[in-house]
Amino acid sequence: MNWSDDEYERRRIERAKELYPSGTRVKMIQIDLDSPVPAGTKGTVKFVDDRGFVFPAWDNGASLGVAYGKDRFRKLTEKETLEEQEESQRMGMDMGM
C-alpha cells in the first residue's frame, strides 16, 4: 500500500489520539531539545492536538507538548500506574489523611 504524505500524517495523528487519551500516564525518555522535562519525568495526558502533539501535565509542573513519532516517551504500564496509586495512598496515610 502506498499512502500519500497527507494520508500518512492523518493516520499518525489518529493513532496518537488512540494511544494517548486524556488521563493516560506517560514517562519522558528523551527529547531532542533543551527541555524543562528531563528524562524520567512523568505526566498525565491532557489532550492530543490536531498535529499529533501529546500535551501532558508534567509532574514537575512544566508545560511541554511532545511529538508522537519523534520525541521519545511512553505510556506507564498498568503495574507502574498501580504502584503510583499505592504510593500516593501510603503518603496520604502518612500525612494523616
Buried (B, 14 or more C-beta within 10 A) or exposed (E): EEEEEEEEBEEBBEBBBEBBEEEBBBBBEEBEEEBEBEEEBBBBBBEBEEEBBBBBEBBEEBEBBBBBEEBEBEBBEEEBBEEBEEEEEEEEEEEEE
